[in-house]
Amino acid sequence: MLSLFKRKAEHFFSPQEKQNIVQAIQQAEHNTSGEIRIYIESKCRFVNALDRALEIFNKLNMHTTQQRNAVLLYVAIKDRQLAVYGDVGIHQKVGDTFWNEAVAKIIAAFNKEDYAKGIAQMIIEIGQALQHHFPYDAKTDINELPDDIVFGK
């Protein structure tokens, strides 16, 4: 049996799992002005996944949201690394403890080999935090960033 970790990043999830993750993003963003993106690649080119997440965050122009409330969930499959990076607006509201707990929850799901469900569940929880601190405003809210999964190398 081919190990999941030997697959290329874009083939890590089934089409249904990809759809479930995108739907989780859309559901999470429905009640908030916040933005959530997912970036998945095979290997992390840094020792610390958080450093790579910050690099990708900036590359994807996630720092350009009006309220600085974007969140990136970064996963390096083969290296078995992940990080959650929140822009300054949301980080000031939830702090390090929230992000550390988010990572711990995703790792618990990953340890059960429930990767897509773990990601989707975390997206919903991040969305709830965003909704609490940055509620949706029908007059001003727009979808500032795409909802698709970004796959690296």
DORORO-960849 format. One record per residue: z, y, x of N, C-alpha, C, CB in turn; residue number from 1. Coordinates in Angstrom, 2 decimals, decimal comma. Glycine has a CB too. Example, Ala and Ser with C-alpha at 12.3 -4.5 7.8 and 13.67 -1.06 7.14 Angstrom:
<pts>
+---------+---------+---------+---------+---------+---------+---------+---------+---------+---------+---------+---------+-----+
|      nz |      ny |      nx |     caz |     cay |     cax |      cz |      cy |      cx |     cbz |     cby |     cbx | num |
+---------+---------+---------+---------+---------+---------+---------+---------+---------+---------+---------+---------+-----+
|    7,80 |   -5,69 |   13,19 |    7,80 |   -4,50 |   12,30 |    7,80 |   -3,30 |   13,20 |    9,05 |   -4,47 |   11,31 |   1 |
|    7,08 |   -2,25 |   12,85 |    7,14 |   -1,06 |   13,67 |    7,87 |    0,03 |   12,90 |    5,72 |   -0,60 |   14,08 |   2 |
+---------+---------+---------+---------+---------+---------+---------+---------+---------+---------+---------+---------+-----+
</pts>
This chain:
<pts>
+---------+---------+---------+---------+---------+---------+---------+---------+---------+---------+---------+---------+-----+
|      nz |      ny |      nx |     caz |     cay |     cax |      cz |      cy |      cx |     cbz |     cby |     cbx | num |
+---------+---------+---------+---------+---------+---------+---------+---------+---------+---------+---------+---------+-----+
|    0,00 |   -1,18 |    0,84 |    0,00 |    0,00 |    0,00 |    0,00 |    1,24 |    0,88 |    1,22 |    0,00 |   -0,95 |   1 |
|   -0,86 |    2,18 |    0,56 |   -0,97 |    3,42 |    1,32 |    0,23 |    4,32 |    1,02 |   -2,30 |    4,15 |    1,00 |   2 |
|    0,89 |    4,72 |    2,05 |    2,05 |    5,60 |    1,88 |    1,60 |    6,96 |    1,35 |    2,81 |    5,77 |    3,20 |   3 |
|    2,40 |    7,52 |    0,47 |    2,10 |    8,86 |   -0,05 |    2,00 |    9,88 |    1,06 |    3,15 |    9,29 |   -1,06 |   4 |
|    2,77 |    9,67 |    2,12 |    2,80 |   10,65 |    3,20 |    1,60 |   10,54 |    4,12 |    4,06 |   10,50 |    3,98 |   5 |
|    0,73 |    9,56 |    3,93 |   -0,47 |    9,46 |    4,74 |   -1,67 |   10,10 |    4,04 |   -0,77 |    8,00 |    5,05 |   6 |
|   -1,49 |   10,54 |    2,83 |   -2,57 |   11,19 |    2,09 |   -2,72 |   12,63 |    2,53 |   -2,30 |   11,13 |    0,58 |   7 |
|   -3,92 |   13,17 |    2,33 |   -4,12 |   14,60 |    2,58 |   -3,40 |   15,38 |    1,48 |   -5,65 |   14,96 |    2,61 |   8 |
|   -3,03 |   16,59 |    1,80 |   -2,22 |   17,40 |    0,88 |   -2,85 |   17,50 |   -0,50 |   -2,02 |   18,79 |    1,45 |   9 |
|   -4,17 |   17,74 |   -0,56 |   -4,80 |   17,95 |   -1,86 |   -4,86 |   16,68 |   -2,70 |   -6,19 |   18,49 |   -1,67 |  10 |
|   -4,63 |   15,52 |   -2,07 |   -4,66 |   14,25 |   -2,80 |   -3,27 |   13,67 |   -3,02 |   -5,52 |   13,25 |   -2,05 |  11 |
|   -2,26 |   14,44 |   -2,70 |   -0,89 |   13,96 |   -2,81 |   -0,48 |   13,72 |   -4,26 |    0,06 |   14,95 |   -2,17 |  12 |
|   -0,99 |   14,57 |   -5,16 |   -0,65 |   14,46 |   -6,58 |   -1,86 |   14,00 |   -7,38 |   -0,14 |   15,80 |   -7,12 |  13 |
|   -1,59 |   13,29 |   -8,45 |   -2,66 |   12,90 |   -9,37 |   -3,11 |   14,15 |  -10,13 |   -2,18 |   11,78 |  -10,35 |  14 |
|   -4,29 |   14,09 |  -10,75 |   -4,71 |   15,25 |  -11,56 |   -3,69 |   15,61 |  -12,64 |   -6,06 |   14,95 |  -12,22 |  15 |
|   -3,07 |   14,60 |  -13,25 |   -2,06 |   14,87 |  -14,29 |   -0,83 |   15,55 |  -13,68 |   -1,65 |   13,56 |  -14,99 |  16 |
|   -0,41 |   15,10 |  -12,51 |    0,74 |   15,73 |  -11,86 |    0,44 |   17,17 |  -11,50 |    1,14 |   14,94 |  -10,61 |  17 |
|   -0,76 |   17,43 |  -11,00 |   -1,16 |   18,81 |  -10,69 |   -1,11 |   19,66 |  -11,94 |   -2,59 |   18,84 |  -10,07 |  18 |
|   -1,64 |   19,11 |  -13,03 |   -1,63 |   19,85 |  -14,29 |   -0,20 |   20,13 |  -14,76 |   -2,40 |   19,06 |  -15,37 |  19 |
|    0,68 |   19,14 |  -14,61 |    2,08 |   19,33 |  -15,00 |    2,75 |   20,43 |  -14,19 |    2,86 |   18,01 |  -14,84 |  20 |
|    2,44 |   20,50 |  -12,90 |    3,02 |   21,54 |  -12,04 |    2,51 |   22,91 |  -12,45 |    2,70 |   21,26 |  -10,56 |  21 |
|    1,20 |   23,03 |  -12,68 |    0,63 |   24,32 |  -13,10 |    1,20 |   24,72 |  -14,45 |   -0,93 |   24,24 |  -13,17 |  22 |
|    1,35 |   23,77 |  -15,37 |    1,94 |   24,08 |  -16,67 |    3,39 |   24,54 |  -16,52 |    1,87 |   22,85 |  -17,60 |  23 |
|    4,12 |   23,96 |  -15,58 |    5,50 |   24,39 |  -15,33 |    5,51 |   25,84 |  -14,83 |    6,19 |   23,47 |  -14,30 |  24 |
|    4,57 |   26,19 |  -13,97 |    4,47 |   27,57 |  -13,49 |    4,21 |   28,50 |  -14,66 |    3,35 |   27,72 |  -12,44 |  25 |
|    3,25 |   28,15 |  -15,48 |    2,90 |   29,00 |  -16,62 |    4,05 |   29,12 |  -17,61 |    1,67 |   28,44 |  -17,34 |  26 |
|    4,75 |   28,02 |  -17,85 |    5,91 |   28,05 |  -18,73 |    7,02 |   28,92 |  -18,15 |    6,43 |   26,63 |  -18,98 |  27 |
|    7,28 |   28,76 |  -16,85 |    8,34 |   29,53 |  -16,20 |    8,03 |   31,03 |  -16,21 |    8,54 |   29,05 |  -14,76 |  28 |
|    6,77 |   31,37 |  -16,03 |    6,39 |   32,78 |  -15,96 |    6,22 |   33,41 |  -17,34 |    5,10 |   32,93 |  -15,18 |  29 |
|    6,23 |   32,60 |  -18,37 |    6,00 |   33,11 |  -19,74 |    7,05 |   34,12 |  -20,18 |    5,97 |   31,95 |  -20,72 |  30 |
|    8,27 |   33,96 |  -19,70 |    9,38 |   34,82 |  -20,15 |    9,91 |   35,74 |  -19,07 |   10,50 |   33,97 |  -20,67 |  31 |
|    9,10 |   35,98 |  -18,04 |    9,56 |   36,83 |  -16,93 |    8,40 |   37,60 |  -16,34 |   10,25 |   35,98 |  -15,85 |  32 |
|    8,71 |   38,68 |  -15,67 |    7,69 |   39,40 |  -14,91 |    7,55 |   38,80 |  -13,52 |    8,03 |   40,89 |  -14,82 |  33 |
|    8,42 |   37,86 |  -13,18 |    8,38 |   37,22 |  -11,87 |    7,17 |   36,32 |  -11,71 |    9,64 |   36,41 |  -11,64 |  34 |
|    6,88 |   35,99 |  -10,46 |    5,72 |   35,15 |  -10,14 |    6,17 |   33,99 |   -9,26 |    4,61 |   35,98 |   -9,42 |  35 |
|    5,58 |   32,82 |   -9,50 |    5,90 |   31,62 |   -8,73 |    4,60 |   31,02 |   -8,21 |    6,69 |   30,58 |   -9,59 |  36 |
|    4,60 |   30,67 |   -6,93 |    3,44 |   29,99 |   -6,33 |    3,92 |   28,75 |   -5,60 |    2,66 |   30,93 |   -5,37 |  37 |
|    3,03 |   27,77 |   -5,49 |    3,31 |   26,53 |   -4,79 |    2,28 |   26,40 |   -3,68 |    3,28 |   25,30 |   -5,76 |  38 |
|    2,74 |   26,09 |   -2,47 |    1,85 |   25,87 |   -1,34 |    2,21 |   24,52 |   -0,73 |    1,96 |   27,02 |   -0,27 |  39 |
|    1,20 |   23,64 |   -0,64 |    1,43 |   22,30 |   -0,12 |    0,45 |   22,05 |    1,01 |    1,28 |   21,23 |   -1,23 |  40 |
|    0,99 |   21,57 |    2,13 |    0,14 |   21,19 |    3,26 |    0,71 |   19,93 |    3,89 |    0,05 |   22,34 |    4,31 |  41 |
|   -0,05 |   19,34 |    4,78 |    0,39 |   18,10 |    5,41 |    1,49 |   18,33 |    6,43 |   -0,78 |   17,40 |    6,07 |  42 |
|    1,25 |   19,26 |    7,36 |    2,20 |   19,48 |    8,45 |    2,59 |   20,95 |    8,54 |    1,60 |   19,01 |    9,79 |  43 |
|    3,83 |   21,17 |    8,91 |    4,35 |   22,52 |    9,11 |    4,14 |   22,88 |   10,58 |    5,86 |   22,62 |    8,71 |  44 |
|    3,49 |   24,00 |   10,81 |    3,21 |   24,37 |   12,20 |    4,38 |   25,08 |   12,89 |    2,00 |   25,25 |   12,26 |  45 |
|    5,48 |   25,24 |   12,18 |    6,70 |   25,80 |   12,76 |    7,81 |   24,77 |   12,71 |    7,11 |   27,09 |   12,01 |  46 |
|    8,81 |   24,96 |   13,52 |    9,98 |   24,07 |   13,49 |   10,73 |   24,29 |   12,18 |   10,91 |   24,33 |   14,71 |  47 |
|   10,88 |   25,54 |   11,78 |   11,61 |   25,89 |   10,57 |   10,63 |   26,14 |    9,43 |   12,49 |   27,13 |   10,81 |  48 |
|   10,73 |   25,36 |    8,37 |    9,83 |   25,50 |    7,22 |    9,94 |   26,87 |    6,57 |   10,13 |   24,42 |    6,20 |  49 |
|   11,10 |   27,49 |    6,64 |   11,26 |   28,81 |    6,06 |   10,40 |   29,85 |    6,77 |   12,74 |   29,23 |    6,10 |  50 |
|   10,24 |   29,70 |    8,09 |    9,36 |   30,61 |    8,84 |    7,92 |   30,45 |    8,36 |    9,46 |   30,33 |   10,36 |  51 |
|    7,50 |   29,22 |    8,14 |    6,14 |   28,97 |    7,65 |    5,99 |   29,50 |    6,22 |    5,81 |   27,46 |    7,70 |  52 |
|    7,01 |   29,32 |    5,40 |    6,96 |   29,83 |    4,03 |    6,79 |   31,34 |    4,02 |    8,23 |   29,43 |    3,27 |  53 |
|    7,51 |   32,03 |    4,89 |    7,37 |   33,49 |    4,98 |    5,96 |   33,88 |    5,40 |    8,39 |   34,07 |    5,97 |  54 |
|    5,40 |   33,16 |    6,37 |    4,03 |   33,45 |    6,81 |    3,05 |   33,27 |    5,65 |    3,64 |   32,53 |    7,99 |  55 |
|    3,19 |   32,20 |    4,91 |    2,29 |   31,94 |    3,78 |    2,52 |   32,95 |    2,67 |    2,49 |   30,50 |    3,24 |  56 |
|    3,76 |   33,28 |    2,42 |    4,12 |   34,28 |    1,41 |    3,33 |   35,57 |    1,66 |    5,65 |   34,56 |    1,42 |  57 |
|    3,34 |   36,01 |    2,90 |    2,61 |   37,23 |    3,25 |    1,10 |   37,03 |    3,20 |    3,02 |   37,70 |    4,64 |  58 |
|    0,63 |   35,89 |    3,65 |   -0,81 |   35,59 |    3,63 |   -1,36 |   35,59 |    2,20 |   -1,09 |   34,24 |    4,30 |  59 |
|   -0,55 |   35,11 |    1,26 |   -0,96 |   35,07 |   -0,14 |   -0,68 |   36,39 |   -0,86 |   -0,24 |   33,94 |   -0,85 |  60 |
|   -0,26 |   37,39 |   -0,12 |    0,05 |   38,73 |   -0,67 |    1,09 |   38,68 |   -1,79 |   -1,23 |   39,37 |   -1,19 |  61 |
|    2,02 |   37,80 |   -1,64 |    3,05 |   37,68 |   -2,67 |    4,05 |   38,83 |   -2,61 |    3,77 |   36,36 |   -2,51 |  62 |
|    4,07 |   39,54 |   -1,51 |    4,96 |   40,68 |   -1,35 |    4,45 |   41,92 |   -2,10 |    5,14 |   41,01 |    0,14 |  63 |
|    3,31 |   41,80 |   -2,75 |    2,70 |   42,95 |   -3,42 |    3,05 |   43,05 |   -4,90 |    1,21 |   42,90 |   -3,26 |  64 |
|    3,90 |   42,16 |   -5,41 |    4,26 |   42,26 |   -6,82 |    5,05 |   43,55 |   -7,03 |    5,08 |   41,02 |   -7,28 |  65 |
|    4,87 |   44,12 |   -8,18 |    5,46 |   45,43 |   -8,47 |    6,99 |   45,45 |   -8,30 |    5,11 |   45,85 |   -9,88 |  66 |
|    7,65 |   44,39 |   -8,76 |    9,11 |   44,37 |   -8,68 |    9,64 |   43,51 |   -7,53 |    9,68 |   43,86 |   -9,99 |  67 |
|    8,72 |   43,09 |   -6,65 |    9,10 |   42,27 |   -5,49 |    9,90 |   41,05 |   -5,94 |    9,91 |   43,11 |   -4,47 |  68 |
|    9,37 |   40,37 |   -6,97 |   10,08 |   39,25 |   -7,57 |    9,25 |   37,96 |   -7,56 |   10,47 |   39,59 |   -8,98 |  69 |
|    8,48 |   37,76 |   -6,51 |    7,70 |   36,53 |   -6,37 |    8,49 |   35,49 |   -5,58 |    6,35 |   36,82 |   -5,68 |  70 |
|    8,22 |   34,21 |   -5,90 |    8,89 |   33,10 |   -5,24 |    7,84 |   32,08 |   -4,80 |    9,94 |   32,45 |   -6,19 |  71 |
|    7,96 |   31,62 |   -3,56 |    7,07 |   30,60 |   -3,03 |    7,85 |   29,32 |   -2,79 |    6,39 |   31,08 |   -1,73 |  72 |
|    7,32 |   28,22 |   -3,32 |    7,85 |   26,90 |   -3,02 |    6,87 |   26,27 |   -2,04 |    8,03 |   26,00 |   -4,32 |  73 |
|    7,34 |   26,01 |   -0,82 |    6,51 |   25,48 |    0,26 |    6,89 |   24,04 |    0,56 |    6,66 |   26,34 |    1,54 |  74 |
|    5,88 |   23,15 |    0,66 |    6,12 |   21,75 |    0,98 |    5,14 |   21,31 |    2,06 |    5,98 |   20,86 |   -0,29 |  75 |
|    5,68 |   20,72 |    3,14 |    4,87 |   20,08 |    4,19 |    5,10 |   18,58 |    4,06 |    5,26 |   20,61 |    5,65 |  76 |
|    4,12 |   17,90 |    3,50 |    4,28 |   16,51 |    3,10 |    4,58 |   15,57 |    4,26 |    3,05 |   16,04 |    2,40 |  77 |
|    3,71 |   15,54 |    5,24 |    3,88 |   14,57 |    6,34 |    5,12 |   14,86 |    7,16 |    2,65 |   14,58 |    7,25 |  78 |
|    5,46 |   16,12 |    7,31 |    6,65 |   16,50 |    8,07 |    7,92 |   16,40 |    7,23 |    6,50 |   17,90 |    8,60 |  79 |
|    7,74 |   16,20 |    5,95 |    8,87 |   16,08 |    5,01 |    9,78 |   17,31 |    5,10 |    9,67 |   14,81 |    5,31 |  80 |
|    9,14 |   18,47 |    5,05 |    9,87 |   19,73 |    5,08 |    9,55 |   20,53 |    3,82 |    9,52 |   20,55 |    6,35 |  81 |
|   10,49 |   21,34 |    3,41 |   10,24 |   22,24 |    2,30 |   11,11 |   23,48 |    2,44 |   10,50 |   21,54 |    0,96 |  82 |
|   10,67 |   24,51 |    1,77 |   11,43 |   25,76 |    1,75 |   11,11 |   26,49 |    0,46 |   11,11 |   26,65 |    2,99 |  83 |
|   12,07 |   27,26 |   -0,01 |   11,86 |   28,15 |   -1,14 |   12,12 |   29,55 |   -0,63 |   12,79 |   27,79 |   -2,38 |  84 |
|   11,11 |   30,42 |   -0,79 |   11,25 |   31,79 |   -0,30 |   11,08 |   32,76 |   -1,46 |   10,21 |   32,09 |    0,82 |  85 |
|   12,08 |   33,59 |   -1,67 |   12,03 |   34,61 |   -2,72 |   11,95 |   35,99 |   -2,10 |   13,26 |   34,51 |   -3,63 |  86 |
|   11,10 |   36,82 |   -2,69 |   10,95 |   38,20 |   -2,21 |   12,26 |   38,96 |   -2,39 |    9,80 |   38,92 |   -2,96 |  87 |
|   12,32 |   40,12 |   -1,81 |   13,55 |   40,91 |   -1,73 |   14,14 |   41,21 |   -3,11 |   13,29 |   42,22 |   -1,01 |  88 |
|   13,30 |   41,47 |   -4,11 |   13,81 |   41,81 |   -5,44 |   14,63 |   40,68 |   -6,07 |   12,66 |   42,16 |   -6,36 |  89 |
|   14,10 |   39,48 |   -6,03 |   14,82 |   38,34 |   -6,61 |   15,92 |   37,86 |   -5,66 |   13,85 |   37,19 |   -6,93 |  90 |
|   15,69 |   37,92 |   -4,37 |   16,72 |   37,47 |   -3,42 |   17,99 |   38,31 |   -3,55 |   16,18 |   37,54 |   -1,98 |  91 |
|   17,85 |   39,61 |   -3,76 |   19,03 |   40,46 |   -3,93 |   19,83 |   40,07 |   -5,16 |   18,60 |   41,92 |   -4,03 |  92 |
|   19,17 |   39,49 |   -6,15 |   19,86 |   39,10 |   -7,39 |   20,53 |   37,73 |   -7,29 |   18,87 |   39,10 |   -8,54 |  93 |
|   19,88 |   36,77 |   -6,62 |   20,40 |   35,39 |   -6,63 |   21,07 |   34,97 |   -5,33 |   19,30 |   34,44 |   -6,94 |  94 |
|   20,67 |   35,52 |   -4,20 |   21,29 |   35,22 |   -2,91 |   20,96 |   33,86 |   -2,33 |   22,74 |   35,33 |   -3,04 |  95 |
|   21,48 |   33,62 |   -1,14 |   21,20 |   32,40 |   -0,39 |   21,66 |   31,13 |   -1,10 |   21,86 |   32,47 |    0,97 |  96 |
|   22,77 |   31,21 |   -1,79 |   23,30 |   30,02 |   -2,45 |   22,31 |   29,44 |   -3,44 |   24,61 |   30,35 |   -3,16 |  97 |
|   21,67 |   30,29 |   -4,22 |   20,69 |   29,82 |   -5,20 |   19,55 |   29,08 |   -4,52 |   20,13 |   31,00 |   -6,01 |  98 |
|   19,01 |   29,65 |   -3,43 |   17,89 |   29,02 |   -2,73 |   18,30 |   27,70 |   -2,09 |   17,33 |   29,97 |   -1,67 |  99 |
|   19,50 |   27,67 |   -1,50 |   19,98 |   26,43 |   -0,89 |   20,18 |   25,33 |   -1,93 |   21,29 |   26,69 |   -0,15 | 100 |
|   20,68 |   25,70 |   -3,10 |   20,84 |   24,72 |   -4,17 |   19,48 |   24,25 |   -4,67 |   21,66 |   25,32 |   -5,33 | 101 |
|   18,52 |   25,16 |   -4,74 |   17,17 |   24,78 |   -5,16 |   16,58 |   23,74 |   -4,22 |   16,25 |   26,02 |   -5,22 | 102 |
|   16,71 |   23,96 |   -2,94 |   16,19 |   23,02 |   -1,95 |   16,91 |   21,67 |   -2,08 |   16,35 |   23,59 |   -0,51 | 103 |
|   18,21 |   21,69 |   -2,25 |   18,98 |   20,44 |   -2,38 |   18,51 |   19,65 |   -3,61 |   20,49 |   20,75 |   -2,49 | 104 |
|   18,24 |   20,32 |   -4,70 |   17,78 |   19,64 |   -5,91 |   16,39 |   19,02 |   -5,71 |   17,75 |   20,61 |   -7,09 | 105 |
|   15,52 |   19,75 |   -5,06 |   14,18 |   19,21 |   -4,81 |   14,28 |   18,00 |   -3,89 |   13,25 |   20,29 |   -4,19 | 106 |
|   15,10 |   18,09 |   -2,86 |   15,27 |   16,96 |   -1,94 |   15,79 |   15,74 |   -2,68 |   16,23 |   17,34 |   -0,79 | 107 |
|   16,71 |   15,93 |   -3,61 |   17,24 |   14,81 |   -4,39 |   16,12 |   14,13 |   -5,18 |   18,36 |   15,29 |   -5,35 | 108 |
|   15,25 |   14,92 |   -5,78 |   14,11 |   14,36 |   -6,52 |   13,14 |   13,66 |   -5,57 |   13,38 |   15,45 |   -7,31 | 109 |
|   12,90 |   14,27 |   -4,42 |   12,00 |   13,68 |   -3,43 |   12,55 |   12,35 |   -2,92 |   11,78 |   14,65 |   -2,25 | 110 |
|   13,87 |   12,26 |   -2,75 |   14,47 |   11,02 |   -2,29 |   14,28 |    9,89 |   -3,29 |   15,95 |   11,23 |   -2,02 | 111 |
|   14,06 |   10,25 |   -4,55 |   13,77 |    9,26 |   -5,58 |   12,26 |    9,05 |   -5,72 |   14,37 |    9,69 |   -6,94 | 112 |
|   11,49 |    9,67 |   -4,81 |   10,03 |    9,63 |   -4,81 |    9,45 |   10,17 |   -6,10 |    9,55 |    8,21 |   -4,59 | 113 |
|   10,11 |   11,16 |   -6,66 |    9,67 |   11,82 |   -7,88 |    9,24 |   13,24 |   -7,53 |   10,80 |   11,81 |   -8,96 | 114 |
|    8,20 |   13,33 |   -6,72 |    7,79 |   14,60 |   -6,11 |    7,33 |   15,63 |   -7,13 |    6,68 |   14,34 |   -5,11 | 115 |
|    6,37 |   15,26 |   -7,95 |    5,82 |   16,23 |   -8,91 |    6,88 |   16,67 |   -9,91 |    4,62 |   15,62 |   -9,66 | 116 |
|    7,69 |   15,72 |  -10,38 |    8,74 |   16,06 |  -11,34 |    9,78 |   16,97 |  -10,69 |    9,41 |   14,79 |  -11,89 | 117 |
|   10,13 |   16,70 |   -9,44 |   11,09 |   17,54 |   -8,73 |   10,59 |   18,96 |   -8,58 |   11,40 |   16,96 |   -7,37 | 118 |
|    9,32 |   19,10 |   -8,24 |    8,73 |   20,44 |   -8,10 |    8,69 |   21,14 |   -9,45 |    7,30 |   20,35 |   -7,50 | 119 |
|    8,22 |   20,44 |  -10,47 |    8,12 |   21,05 |  -11,80 |    9,50 |   21,47 |  -12,32 |    7,47 |   20,08 |  -12,79 | 120 |
|   10,49 |   20,63 |  -12,11 |   11,85 |   20,95 |  -12,55 |   12,37 |   22,19 |  -11,82 |   12,79 |   19,75 |  -12,32 | 121 |
|   12,11 |   22,27 |  -10,52 |   12,59 |   23,42 |   -9,76 |   11,87 |   24,70 |  -10,20 |   12,39 |   23,20 |   -8,27 | 122 |
|   10,60 |   24,59 |  -10,51 |    9,84 |   25,75 |  -11,00 |   10,49 |   26,29 |  -12,27 |    8,36 |   25,36 |  -11,28 | 123 |
|   10,86 |   25,41 |  -13,18 |   11,50 |   25,83 |  -14,42 |   12,83 |   26,52 |  -14,12 |   11,73 |   24,62 |  -15,36 | 124 |
|   13,62 |   25,97 |  -13,21 |   14,91 |   26,58 |  -12,87 |   14,73 |   27,95 |  -12,21 |   15,72 |   25,66 |  -11,94 | 125 |
|   13,75 |   28,06 |  -11,33 |   13,46 |   29,35 |  -10,71 |   13,01 |   30,33 |  -11,79 |   12,36 |   29,21 |   -9,60 | 126 |
|   12,20 |   29,85 |  -12,71 |   11,75 |   30,70 |  -13,82 |   12,91 |   31,21 |  -14,66 |   10,80 |   29,93 |  -14,71 | 127 |
|   13,93 |   30,38 |  -14,86 |   15,10 |   30,81 |  -15,63 |   15,85 |   31,92 |  -14,90 |   16,04 |   29,62 |  -15,89 | 128 |
|   15,98 |   31,79 |  -13,58 |   16,63 |   32,85 |  -12,80 |   15,80 |   34,13 |  -12,85 |   16,82 |   32,40 |  -11,33 | 129 |
|   14,49 |   33,99 |  -12,74 |   13,62 |   35,17 |  -12,83 |   13,73 |   35,81 |  -14,21 |   12,15 |   34,79 |  -12,54 | 130 |
|   13,75 |   34,98 |  -15,26 |   13,86 |   35,50 |  -16,62 |   15,16 |   36,28 |  -16,80 |   13,78 |   34,35 |  -17,65 | 131 |
|   16,24 |   35,75 |  -16,24 |   17,54 |   36,41 |  -16,37 |   17,52 |   37,80 |  -15,71 |   18,64 |   35,54 |  -15,74 | 132 |
|   16,93 |   37,87 |  -14,54 |   16,97 |   39,12 |  -13,78 |   15,74 |   40,01 |  -13,98 |   17,11 |   38,81 |  -12,32 | 133 |
|   14,63 |   39,41 |  -14,37 |   13,38 |   40,14 |  -14,58 |   12,72 |   39,67 |  -15,88 |   12,41 |   39,94 |  -13,38 | 134 |
|   13,30 |   40,03 |  -17,02 |   12,76 |   39,55 |  -18,30 |   11,34 |   40,06 |  -18,56 |   13,68 |   39,97 |  -19,45 | 135 |
|   10,63 |   39,31 |  -19,36 |    9,27 |   39,66 |  -19,73 |    9,26 |   40,93 |  -20,57 |    8,60 |   38,49 |  -20,51 | 136 |
|    8,32 |   41,82 |  -20,29 |    8,12 |   43,04 |  -21,06 |    6,65 |   43,05 |  -21,50 |    8,50 |   44,33 |  -20,22 | 137 |
|    6,42 |   42,86 |  -22,78 |    5,05 |   42,76 |  -23,30 |    4,22 |   44,01 |  -23,02 |    5,09 |   42,50 |  -24,79 | 138 |
|    4,87 |   45,14 |  -22,86 |    4,14 |   46,40 |  -22,63 |    3,65 |   46,52 |  -21,19 |    5,02 |   47,59 |  -22,97 | 139 |
|    4,38 |   45,96 |  -20,26 |    4,04 |   46,19 |  -18,85 |    3,69 |   44,94 |  -18,05 |    5,16 |   46,88 |  -18,19 | 140 |
|    4,05 |   43,76 |  -18,54 |    3,88 |   42,56 |  -17,73 |    2,44 |   42,09 |  -17,68 |    4,75 |   41,45 |  -18,28 | 141 |
|    2,01 |   41,78 |  -16,47 |    0,71 |   41,15 |  -16,25 |    0,94 |   39,99 |  -15,28 |   -0,35 |   42,17 |  -15,69 | 142 |
|    0,04 |   39,04 |  -15,29 |    0,13 |   37,93 |  -14,34 |   -0,43 |   38,44 |  -13,02 |   -0,64 |   36,65 |  -14,85 | 143 |
|    0,44 |   38,80 |  -12,09 |    0,04 |   39,44 |  -10,84 |   -0,52 |   38,46 |   -9,81 |    1,20 |   40,16 |  -10,25 | 144 |
|   -0,16 |   37,18 |   -9,92 |   -0,61 |   36,19 |   -8,94 |   -1,14 |   34,95 |   -9,67 |    0,55 |   35,80 |   -7,98 | 145 |
|   -2,10 |   34,25 |   -9,07 |   -2,63 |   33,03 |   -9,72 |   -1,54 |   31,97 |   -9,89 |   -3,79 |   32,45 |   -8,89 | 146 |
|   -1,75 |   31,08 |  -10,86 |   -0,78 |   30,04 |  -11,16 |   -1,15 |   28,70 |  -10,54 |   -0,65 |   29,88 |  -12,66 | 147 |
|   -2,24 |   28,63 |   -9,81 |   -2,71 |   27,37 |   -9,26 |   -1,87 |   26,93 |   -8,06 |   -4,18 |   27,48 |   -8,84 | 148 |
|   -2,00 |   25,66 |   -7,71 |   -1,35 |   25,13 |   -6,51 |   -2,28 |   25,43 |   -5,34 |   -1,06 |   23,58 |   -6,64 | 149 |
|   -1,73 |   25,94 |   -4,25 |   -2,53 |   26,20 |   -3,06 |   -2,30 |   25,04 |   -2,10 |   -2,16 |   27,59 |   -2,40 | 150 |
|   -3,40 |   24,44 |   -1,64 |   -3,31 |   23,33 |   -0,69 |   -3,82 |   23,80 |    0,66 |   -4,11 |   22,09 |   -1,19 | 151 |
|   -2,99 |   23,59 |    1,68 |   -3,40 |   23,88 |    3,06 |   -3,97 |   22,61 |    3,68 |   -2,21 |   24,42 |    3,89 | 152 |
|   -3,98 |   22,59 |    5,00 |   -4,52 |   21,43 |    5,71 |   -3,54 |   20,29 |    5,78 |   -4,92 |   21,81 |    7,11 | 153 |
+---------+---------+---------+---------+---------+---------+---------+---------+---------+---------+---------+---------+-----+
</pts>
